[in-house]
């Protein structure tokens, strides 16, 4: 991996678009290089400027989910823009591609970008319906359920206090308090979010070992995002565990089959790099 990263870097610095994306992945997933999300983002942007569809897809993923360590908030409009560009560019390049492997990879990212667009638009509609139902009475009921130990209601309060919606003012301390309470009741989404907070040091002291513990528990409960994130732990050897690409690939595939977008992108990398043969 170290040798591959060196050649990706040499090629990227000579302005080869695909190498720029590969170098971004090397920095993002710590493949042969120390993890550096800022450099990963910069190389993704440079590759996207050169019309590389894979880099465009990764930018869509980053904006869809946000990246607190990079100061990037969730921005679905920006995510939709990059997903659409990725899909269009992938399809355009695939038409004239004679290499079957490259053609498959382009078609894969075109399909994943299309699915991501559909997912965001579907979720937007659901949120619009939910927003129309919110009221002060609804908040009282949610609070009452949370106070009575309803983990799902607790997690709802996490989102409300984090984003100042549904009748409450923004309060990061209360958001974290309810997140911990919901996670303590083994609510999968809360376990996953709390794991991410400890991994990124978002509102808590960074602790990869604790992050892995929460993520593992959520993954064992079948939470797709946690399964994909667990794959990332094994991919880079974080959280006090040794790097294990075999396990990472299996987890990426499991999460991708559950339509988890980050895992789909990681699995696409594995197909492109020829690593998927390890689990077939």
C-alpha positions as CSV (number, residue, x, y, z in Angstrom):
1,X,0.0,0.0,0.0
2,X,2.9,2.4,0.8
3,X,4.4,1.8,-2.7
4,X,1.0,2.3,-4.3
5,X,0.4,5.5,-2.5
6,X,3.8,6.8,-3.7
7,X,3.0,6.1,-7.3
8,X,-0.5,7.6,-6.9
9,X,1.1,10.8,-5.5
10,X,3.7,11.0,-8.3
11,X,1.0,10.5,-10.9
12,X,-1.4,13.0,-9.3
13,X,1.3,15.6,-9.1
14,X,1.7,15.1,-12.9
15,X,-2.0,16.0,-13.2
16,X,-3.6,12.6,-13.9
17,X,-7.2,12.8,-12.7
18,X,-7.8,9.2,-11.7
19,X,-4.6,9.3,-9.6
20,X,-5.8,12.4,-7.8
21,X,-8.9,10.5,-6.7
22,X,-6.8,7.5,-5.7
23,X,-4.5,9.7,-3.7
24,X,-7.6,11.3,-2.0
25,X,-8.7,7.8,-1.1
26,X,-5.2,7.0,0.2
27,X,-5.4,10.0,2.6
28,X,-9.1,9.3,3.5
29,X,-8.7,5.6,4.2
30,X,-5.1,5.8,5.4
31,X,-3.9,3.4,2.7
32,X,-0.2,3.7,2.7
33,X,-0.3,7.2,4.0
34,X,-1.3,8.8,7.4
35,X,-4.9,9.7,7.4
36,X,-5.4,13.4,6.4
37,X,-9.0,14.3,5.6
38,X,-8.1,17.8,4.6
39,X,-5.7,16.6,2.0
40,X,-8.2,13.9,0.9
41,X,-10.8,16.6,0.3
42,X,-8.3,18.8,-1.6
43,X,-7.4,15.9,-4.0
44,X,-11.0,15.0,-4.5
45,X,-11.7,18.6,-5.5
46,X,-8.8,18.7,-7.8
47,X,-9.9,15.4,-9.5
48,X,-13.5,16.7,-9.7
49,X,-12.3,19.8,-11.4
50,X,-10.7,17.5,-14.0
51,X,-14.2,15.9,-14.5
52,X,-13.3,12.6,-12.7
53,X,-16.7,11.1,-11.9
54,X,-15.5,9.0,-8.9
55,X,-14.2,12.1,-7.1
56,X,-17.5,13.8,-7.8
57,X,-19.3,10.9,-6.1
58,X,-17.1,11.1,-3.1
59,X,-17.7,14.8,-2.8
60,X,-21.4,14.0,-2.9
61,X,-21.0,11.5,0.0
62,X,-19.0,14.1,2.1
63,X,-21.7,16.8,1.6
64,X,-24.6,14.4,2.2
65,X,-23.3,13.2,5.6
66,X,-21.2,16.2,6.6
67,X,-17.6,16.2,7.9
68,X,-17.2,18.0,11.2
69,X,-13.4,17.7,11.3
70,X,-13.3,19.6,8.0
71,X,-15.9,22.1,9.1
72,X,-18.4,20.9,6.5
73,X,-22.0,20.7,7.5
74,X,-24.6,18.5,5.8
75,X,-25.6,20.1,2.6
76,X,-28.0,18.1,0.6
77,X,-28.2,20.6,-2.2
78,X,-24.5,20.4,-2.7
79,X,-24.6,16.6,-2.4
80,X,-27.2,16.4,-5.1
81,X,-25.1,18.6,-7.4
82,X,-22.1,16.4,-7.1
83,X,-24.1,13.1,-7.4
84,X,-25.7,14.4,-10.6
85,X,-22.4,15.4,-12.1
86,X,-20.9,12.1,-11.2
87,X,-23.7,10.1,-12.8
88,X,-23.7,12.2,-16.0
89,X,-19.9,12.1,-16.3
90,X,-19.8,8.3,-15.6
91,X,-22.4,7.5,-18.2
92,X,-20.7,9.8,-20.8
93,X,-17.3,8.1,-20.3
94,X,-18.7,4.6,-20.1
95,X,-20.2,4.9,-23.6
96,X,-16.8,5.0,-25.3
97,X,-14.9,2.7,-22.9
98,X,-13.4,-0.4,-24.3
99,X,-11.9,-1.7,-21.1
100,X,-14.6,-3.8,-19.4
101,X,-13.2,-3.3,-15.9
102,X,-13.1,0.5,-16.3
103,X,-16.5,0.4,-17.9
104,X,-18.0,-1.6,-15.1
105,X,-16.5,0.9,-12.5
106,X,-18.0,3.9,-14.3
107,X,-21.4,2.2,-14.6
108,X,-21.2,1.3,-10.9
109,X,-20.6,4.9,-9.8
110,X,-23.3,6.2,-12.2
111,X,-25.8,3.8,-10.5
112,X,-24.7,4.6,-7.0
113,X,-24.9,8.3,-7.6
114,X,-28.4,7.9,-9.1
115,X,-29.5,5.8,-6.0
116,X,-28.1,8.5,-3.8
117,X,-30.1,11.2,-5.5
118,X,-33.2,9.1,-5.2
119,X,-32.5,8.5,-1.5
120,X,-32.0,12.2,-0.7
121,X,-35.2,13.2,-2.5
122,X,-37.2,10.4,-0.8
123,X,-35.9,11.5,2.6
124,X,-36.7,15.1,1.9
125,X,-40.3,14.2,1.2
126,X,-40.5,12.2,4.5
127,X,-39.0,15.1,6.4
128,X,-41.5,17.6,4.8
129,X,-44.4,15.4,6.0
130,X,-42.9,15.1,9.5
131,X,-42.2,18.8,9.7
132,X,-45.8,19.6,8.9
133,X,-46.9,17.5,11.8
134,X,-44.6,19.1,14.4
135,X,-46.1,21.4,17.0
136,X,-45.6,22.4,20.6
137,X,-48.0,19.6,21.6
138,X,-45.8,17.2,19.7
139,X,-42.8,18.4,21.5
140,X,-44.5,17.9,24.9
141,X,-45.4,14.3,23.9
142,X,-41.9,13.5,22.6
143,X,-40.4,14.9,25.8
144,X,-42.8,12.9,27.9
145,X,-41.9,9.7,26.1
146,X,-38.2,10.4,26.4
147,X,-38.6,11.1,30.2
148,X,-40.4,7.7,30.4
149,X,-37.4,5.9,28.8
150,X,-38.4,5.7,25.1
151,X,-35.1,5.5,23.3
152,X,-36.5,6.5,20.0
153,X,-38.0,9.7,21.5
154,X,-34.7,10.4,23.2
155,X,-32.9,10.2,19.8
156,X,-35.5,12.5,18.3
157,X,-34.6,15.1,20.9
158,X,-30.9,14.7,19.9
159,X,-31.7,15.9,16.4
160,X,-34.0,18.7,17.6
161,X,-31.5,20.2,20.0
162,X,-28.7,19.8,17.5
163,X,-30.5,21.6,14.7
164,X,-32.9,23.9,16.7
165,X,-36.1,22.5,15.3
166,X,-39.4,21.2,16.5
167,X,-39.9,23.8,19.2
168,X,-36.5,23.9,20.9
169,X,-33.5,26.1,20.7
170,X,-30.1,24.8,19.7
171,X,-28.4,23.2,22.7
172,X,-25.4,21.0,22.0
173,X,-25.1,19.9,25.6
174,X,-28.7,18.7,25.8
175,X,-28.3,17.0,22.4
176,X,-25.3,15.1,23.7
177,X,-27.1,14.3,27.0
178,X,-30.0,12.7,25.1
179,X,-27.7,10.9,22.7
180,X,-25.9,9.2,25.6
181,X,-29.2,8.3,27.2
182,X,-30.5,6.8,24.0
183,X,-27.2,4.9,23.4
184,X,-27.4,3.6,26.9
185,X,-30.6,1.9,25.9
186,X,-28.9,0.3,22.9
187,X,-30.8,2.3,20.3
188,X,-28.8,1.5,17.1
189,X,-28.8,5.0,15.5
190,X,-27.7,6.6,18.8
191,X,-24.9,4.1,19.3
192,X,-23.7,4.8,15.7
193,X,-23.9,8.6,16.2
194,X,-22.1,8.5,19.5
195,X,-19.4,6.3,18.0
196,X,-18.9,8.9,15.3
197,X,-18.7,11.7,17.8
198,X,-15.9,9.9,19.7
199,X,-14.1,9.1,16.5
200,X,-14.1,12.7,15.3
201,X,-13.9,14.4,18.7
202,X,-17.2,16.1,18.0
203,X,-18.4,17.6,21.3
204,X,-16.5,14.9,23.3
205,X,-12.8,14.1,23.7
206,X,-11.6,12.0,20.8
207,X,-11.4,8.3,21.8
208,X,-11.2,5.8,18.9
209,X,-11.4,2.8,21.3
210,X,-14.7,4.0,22.8
211,X,-15.8,4.8,19.3
212,X,-15.1,1.3,18.1
213,X,-17.0,-0.1,21.1
214,X,-20.2,1.9,20.3
215,X,-19.9,1.1,16.6
216,X,-19.4,-2.6,17.2
217,X,-22.5,-2.7,19.4
218,X,-24.6,-0.9,16.8
219,X,-23.3,-3.1,14.0
220,X,-24.2,-6.2,16.0
221,X,-27.7,-4.9,16.2
222,X,-27.8,-4.7,12.4
223,X,-27.4,-0.9,11.9
224,X,-26.2,-0.5,8.2
225,X,-24.2,2.7,8.8
226,X,-22.4,1.2,11.8
227,X,-21.6,-2.0,9.8
228,X,-19.9,0.1,7.1
229,X,-18.1,2.3,9.7
230,X,-16.9,-0.9,11.4
231,X,-15.4,-1.9,8.0
232,X,-13.5,1.4,8.0
233,X,-12.0,0.7,11.4
234,X,-10.7,-2.6,10.1
235,X,-9.6,-1.0,6.9
236,X,-7.3,1.5,8.6
237,X,-6.6,-0.4,11.8
238,X,-8.2,2.2,14.2
239,X,-9.9,1.9,17.6
240,X,-7.2,-0.4,19.1
241,X,-7.6,-3.2,16.5
242,X,-5.2,-4.4,13.9
243,X,-5.7,-3.7,10.2
244,X,-7.7,-6.5,8.5
245,X,-8.6,-5.9,4.9
246,X,-10.5,-9.2,4.7
247,X,-12.8,-8.2,7.5
248,X,-13.1,-4.7,6.1
249,X,-14.2,-6.0,2.7
250,X,-16.8,-8.4,4.3
251,X,-18.3,-5.6,6.3
252,X,-18.3,-3.2,3.4
253,X,-20.1,-5.8,1.3
254,X,-22.6,-6.5,4.1
255,X,-23.4,-2.8,4.5
256,X,-23.5,-2.1,0.8
257,X,-26.1,-4.9,0.4
258,X,-28.2,-2.9,3.0
259,X,-27.9,0.2,0.7
260,X,-25.5,2.1,2.9
261,X,-23.9,4.8,0.6
262,X,-20.5,5.1,2.2
263,X,-20.0,1.4,2.2
264,X,-21.1,1.3,-1.5
265,X,-18.4,3.8,-2.3
266,X,-15.8,1.9,-0.4
267,X,-16.8,-1.3,-2.1
268,X,-16.6,0.4,-5.4
269,X,-13.0,1.2,-4.6
270,X,-12.3,-2.4,-3.7
271,X,-13.7,-3.6,-7.1
272,X,-11.6,-1.0,-8.9
273,X,-8.4,-1.9,-7.1
274,X,-9.0,-5.7,-7.6
275,X,-9.3,-6.3,-3.8
276,X,-12.7,-7.8,-4.0
277,X,-11.2,-11.1,-5.1
278,X,-10.2,-11.6,-1.5
279,X,-13.7,-12.4,-0.5
280,X,-15.0,-14.1,-3.6
